[in-house]
Each structure stands twice: as structure tokens, then as C-alpha cells.
């Protein structure tokens, strides 16, 4: 009797959590799966179109442009962020004065709002009278770069993403580095191993599992991100910074100041699903590749 | 012993210079925002000095009153506090039941939580979520945003479960033997012991709710009165006036950044300790 009551109470304790997750977390996924096969503009009756949305996806240049942009964005971001944050972590893992202060500064962007910082970056990067161009002109380095223009907008977005992410990965790497016993380095340096050798022959292999986990997280997070791009360029100019989930967003909610497009819930769901599959595929490829890399050591 | 102690000069100096350089780059935008928020618009557009020629404290009062930042701040505070309290309650209850008791459907409940953390169809979910809120009439209030934020509690749930595992079972078993029931044990034994975990998790939830942009922007498209700081600020950029008021924008940015920045500096240790649980970017 007593036991059943406690079981019931445990179920009752789980219910709010379970219900919220099912209704607001799981149901939307099934909603999307259903509407992938429909054409639906938000009013009238949805029209069943079978696999048409996927055919359209295949021919949709804007989608493939967004896929390319997403890969460039995530790739460019990670190519700089991961080595840089690892380097910072290694440097700060030594006993040195001011390490705490540096950690505080490097991690700070992670705490600040990406969308608000995008506004600040707009003030800094905008071509006409941005602070950065003013600075570059003052020290005579350049007459002004169109940071948010067609040629440089993606680069600027990547720079901003790096700014926001470096501290976060630095901290994860630091946590991993603290798990490596210091004696190993000591005996290595007694044997005459130089810092660079120690880094490649001790730090990297010992950090292996952490490195793999962090990279996996980093890849998926970067492929999903679109918030700061949405605030800063809305995918422009000329679709140069359009990424997958931003493209999806625009199918469902038109963005202020851009021309309002017809909402396309069915096609948008298909694009969202394709994007999720693509991220899954990249993750799997990474999984496979990192297993291969494992056997090399 | 540190690795470079034998040669402290060359390599260490180089490392120090490098660290300072990175720190300067990281600080630059924040510093520019804070200093810029005290300049006049003309000064911002014309370039020139690093420090404001004359500190324009009026920018803040203008943003606070004229650009409605008082209202935005209240909305942000409401969303963040409600989402944090709600998430902590829902997640700690579920984590308590899962960690301390066996009940039918427990494995399923945990699996459902875990799956929401891995499947992401991005912006698509916003539409059905919004429709659900319309169905129960919460789309014209910020409660809809709060509810959706609370629903995304999987990360907090797992974080609290790991804290819960560290609390010795003897304690709550003893309380049960002494006759306190399931709920009372939770309230008067578990929750007090879970305080550090709740604190850290609460900090994280508060941060992401305060910084949330996409969700409140969807919910306030037709109802500007409900805009949070992140949304209101971004909308200043598309303002109707021809000349952009950069000074107000920066003052607004500071109004929305400074509270979190202060909390971060005060709670730096707790922030830094448990980051592994939440990868942001």
C-alpha cells in the first residue's frame, strides 16, 4: 500500500516534466514530419503533395547556397576557434600570474547575449561609419573595408562567431588538461622533451577523448547557429550569409525590413528536416573519421 | 614545477604578449559599447577620440524613457525569473523521482529527455509551439515564452540529476523512516542539500532566458509591448527615423548587458566550474 503510493507520487513528480517535453519538444518534431508532405501557406486547407517538397529542395538553389554557407560558416569558425582555444588553454594551464583574470576575460563573451552583441558589432563593423573603419583610417591601415558588404560579410560573421566561442572551448579544454597528471610533463622535460614535443606527444594524445567530445559538440552547435546572423545581416547581402536554419526561419516568419515572402510551412518543414539530416550525417562522418584517427595512435 | 620554468624569459614573455593581445581583442567590442554609450551621436559618427569628449549620461535616461527600455527590462526580467523558477521546480522534481525511486515508465521518461537534446529541426519547432500557445490563448502574453523555455529543461534536468546523485541516500532514507513522506523529504531534505546545484543551474537558465532572442521576437511581432531587451534593441536598428541613433543603441546594449556582466563577475567561480554541461557556441 505504502509502496504504491510512493510510486504514484514519483510518477506525479515526473509528469510536469514529461508532459512539457512531450507537448513542446516532441510534438513539434512530428508536426514537421507530417507537414513535409504538404503544401501549406498558413491559411486554407493544407494540400497533400507527396514527395514534391523534396524534389523542390533538390532544385532549390537558395537551399544549396544556404548549405554551402553553413559549411563555410561552421568550418571557418571551428578552424580558428578550436586551435586557438586549445592554445589559450595550454598557456593558461601553466602556473602563472593573472591566469584567473585571463580566464574571466576570455569566457566573458559566452555570458553576453549574442543578439545584443550583434548590435554592438553592427556599430563596429558597419561600412559607412563603423568604429573599426574609423580606427583603421586613423592609423592609416586602410581607407575602409565594407565589412558587411558582399565580399566580407561572411568573414565578419565568422569573426564574430569566433569571438563568442573561443572562451567556451578554452574552458572545456582547460578542464580536460587538468586531468593530465603533471608528473608526466616533469619526467618528459627531464628526458629533454621540449614544449612543442610535449604538446604533440603528451598533451594531444592524453586530451584525445575530451578533444573528440568537444569537437563533436562544436560541430553540431556551429551547424545549427543562426541567431547573430539573423540580427546582423538577415542572410544578406545577396544571400551571402544565408545559413540553413535562417533560411528555414524565413519560411515561417518573415523578418522585419526584408520583403515579406509567402509563408511556406510545408516546404519549410522539409528544409528543416533536410538540414537536421545533414547535421546528423556530418556528425556520423565525424564519428567514423575520429574512430579511424583513434586507431592511428 | 612548470614546464617552462627553465627558460622563463623568451617563451613566457611571448605567451604573455599573446594572451594580452587576445584579451584586448575580446574586450574591444564591450569596451567600445560602454564608452560609446556615453558619446553623442555626432561623436560616434565622426570618429575621433577613444574617450567621450563629454560624458553623455542623458543617453541612458533617453533610452530608458524615450526608447522604452524600462518596459523592455521589465519584460526581460519577468521572462528570465519565471523561466528560471519554473525550470528549477520542474527539473528538480523530475530528477528527484528518477534518481531516488523506481516507477513504471521511468526509463522512457529519461529517454524522452535525452532525445530532445539531440534532435534539432531548428526554426521549424517555433511554428507548432506558437500554434499551441495560440490554442491555449497564451500567445498574447509572455507566459507562452516562459512555458516554452521551461519545456526546454532537459539540460538542467541532467545537471541536477548529477548533483542529486552526490547526495548520500542515507539522509533521505532516514527521513523517510522517521515518517516524512515523499514530498516532505524532497522539500526539507533534498532541496536544501541541492542548493549549490540549484544555484549553478539557475544561473545558467537565467542567462539563456535573459539572452534569448528568437523566441521572444516571434511572440512579440504583433505585440511590441511585450518585447524583451534583446528584441527591443534589435528593432532599434530598423527604426523609422532616417538617422540611426547609435548612441541610444549602445546605451540600450549596455542596459541589457551590464546586469549579466555584473552577475558573471560576482559569480565567476560557479559559472566557470560547470560549463561542461552547457555548450553555447
Interface residues (C-beta under 8 A of the other chain):
Chain A: X5 X6 X7 X9 X10 X11 X13 X14 X16 X17 X18 X20 X21 X22 X23 X24 X25 X26 X27 X28 X29 X31 X32 X84 X88 X91 X92 X94 X95 X96 X102 X103 X104 X105 X106 X107 X108 X109 X110 X111 X112 X113 X114 X115 X116 X117 X118 X119 X120 X121 X122 X123 X124 X129 X131 X134 X137 X138 X161 X163 X164 X165 X166 X167 X168 X171 X172 X175 X182 X185 X186 X189 X195 X198 X214 X217 X218 X220 X221 X222 X224 X225 X226 X227 X230 X231 X244 X245 X246 X248 X249 X251 X252 X253 X256 X257 X265 X268 X269 X272 X273 X275 X276 X279
Chain B: X1 X2 X3 X4 X6 X11 X12 X15 X16 X18 X19 X22 X23 X25 X26 X27 X29 X30 X32 X33 X36 X44 X45 X46 X47 X48 X89 X90 X91 X93 X94 X96 X97 X98 X100 X101 X102 X103 X104 X105 X106 X109 X112 X113 X115 X116 X119 X120 X121 X122 X123 X124 X125 X126 X127 X128 X129 X132 X147 X148 X150 X151 X152 X153 X154 X157 X181 X182 X183 X186 X207 X210 X211 X213 X214 X218 X221 X229 X230 X233 X234 X235 X236 X237 X238 X246 X249 X250 X253 X256 X257 X260 X261 X264 X265 X268 X271 X272 X275 X276 X279 X280 X281
